[in-house]
Amino acid sequence: MRFDIVTLFPDCFTSVLNSGLLSKALAKQIAQVNLINPRDFTSDKHRKVDDEPYGGGVGMLMKPEPIFAAVESLPILPRREVILMSPQGQTINQPLLRELATDYSQLIVICGHYEGVDERVLQLVTREVSLGDFILTGGEIPAMALINGVTRLLPGTVGKAESLQSESFEQGLLDYPQYTRPANFRGWKVPDVLLSGNHAEISKWRLLQQIERTRQRRPDLLENWDKGEEAEGQGERSRGGAGEK
């Protein structure tokens, strides 16, 4: 996976890219991150990348010329998505991250700043993506989240690939509670079922915990999961009935 990040503040990414699993993934060439500064594509002596909006208004907008030039300087891979980090975009969630990790080999990510970008930049963009319904000073932090979320899904990044399947949101439910040693910490004990060695009972307990935790914290997710389970059950009954005489 190749990430091309168009940002006015490339130094923001240094610590993130040199830490943890992300650093290891880059070292193993599972992913590649290139940082492109639009200031390097300006033509005036002040390297100006912003200007006042037509029609008046508060703040400044990022100019289209440096962004277009930065993106157009990049190689074009066969499966490419050009993403603008924007509070008006599609909210990042696990299905989106999995789609990007699976369906694309190049993600160009444009980090907005100031009051945003000139509307004509959207002519370059194939998708707008948001970290959530709130405003930050720029698109760098959301871009870091996107890089992290996509890269950890790429084969070879996480040691045990099966561990990705049981995480929150992967099955439509939040994750179950997890414990490690000691079995008794300040009077808080690990549930007996997890110490039993009965894997069937452990699996049943974990699913019940997922359902209950999702009901308490994200009932919206549980409603969607219930609908999916109901549809799957109807499909199973339909297939079974087709073979009956």
BELTA-V285785 format. One record per residue. RES is the residue in one small letter. PSI is psi in degrees with one decimal (999 if undefined). Layout:
res-><RES:RES>
psi-><PSI:PSI>
This chain:
res-><m:r:f:d:i:v:t:l:f:p:d:c:f:t:s:v:l:n:s:g:l:l:s:k:a:l:a:k:q:i:a:q:v:n:l:i:n:p:r:d:f:t:s:d:k:h:r:k:v:d:d:e:p:y:g:g:g:v:g:m:l:m:k:p:e:p:i:f:a:a:v:e:s:l:p:i:l:p:r:r:e:v:i:l:m:s:p:q:g:q:t:i:n:q:p:l:l:r:e:l:a:t:d:y:s:q:l:i:v:i:c:g:h:y:e:g:v:d:e:r:v:l:q:l:v:t:r:e:v:s:l:g:d:f:i:l:t:g:g:e:i:p:a:m:a:l:i:n:g:v:t:r:l:l:p:g:t:v:g:k:a:e:s:l:q:s:e:s:f:e:q:g:l:l:d:y:p:q:y:t:r:p:a:n:f:r:g:w:k:v:p:d:v:l:l:s:g:n:h:a:e:i:s:k:w:r:l:l:q:q:i:e:r:t:r:q:r:r:p:d:l:l:e:n:w:d:k:g:e:e:a:e:g:q:g:e:r:s:r:g:g:a:g:e:k>
psi-><130.8:124.3:128.0:112.2:115.8:108.7:143.4:-12.8:68.4:-27.6:-21.8:-26.1:-10.4:-52.8:-42.7:-43.1:-15.8:18.8:144.5:-149.4:-31.3:-43.2:-41.8:-39.2:-38.0:-39.4:-34.8:2.0:27.6:-35.6:157.6:130.8:123.3:132.3:123.8:122.9:118.9:-24.4:-27.5:-6.9:18.1:160.7:-2.5:162.3:-22.0:-2.0:49.3:127.4:-1.0:162.5:169.2:146.4:140.7:141.4:-2.4:175.5:168.4:141.7:-175.3:156.6:147.4:132.9:151.4:-33.9:-49.6:-34.5:-45.5:-46.1:-39.7:-47.7:-41.4:-13.8:-10.7:150.3:155.2:110.0:157.5:-42.1:91.8:139.0:134.8:113.4:132.4:122.7:115.5:138.9:-11.9:0.0:-176.5:130.2:134.8:129.2:175.9:-41.1:-37.4:-45.1:-41.1:-39.0:-46.2:-39.3:-29.3:-40.5:-8.7:150.8:-9.4:125.3:114.5:122.6:118.9:123.1:112.5:165.2:175.9:-128.6:10.2:-160.9:155.9:135.8:-27.6:-14.9:-26.6:-16.2:-22.9:-26.7:137.9:-13.5:136.5:136.9:140.4:149.7:-20.7:-179.5:64.2:166.0:133.2:173.8:-16.7:178.0:4.6:-46.9:-47.3:-37.6:-38.9:-41.8:-40.8:-46.3:-47.3:-48.7:-36.4:-45.4:-39.3:-15.4:-10.4:139.0:130.3:-15.3:-51.7:132.5:-50.4:105.5:-31.0:-21.7:-22.2:-24.0:-22.8:8.3:165.0:138.5:-18.5:-37.2:11.1:1.7:160.4:161.3:156.0:160.8:143.5:149.3:155.9:-176.8:145.8:161.4:-23.8:112.7:112.0:35.0:-9.0:114.6:148.2:135.6:137.8:-36.1:-32.0:-16.6:-2.5:-25.9:0.2:98.2:-30.9:-44.0:-36.4:-44.6:-41.6:-43.5:-43.1:-41.8:-43.7:-38.7:-39.4:-45.4:-45.4:-41.2:-39.9:-37.9:-40.5:-40.0:-33.5:69.3:-24.2:-38.3:-40.2:-38.1:-42.7:-38.4:-42.1:-42.3:-39.6:-41.3:-40.5:-42.6:-39.2:-39.8:-39.9:-37.2:-41.1:-43.3:-37.5:-43.7:-38.3:-39.4:-29.2:-25.8:-2.3:152.0:999>
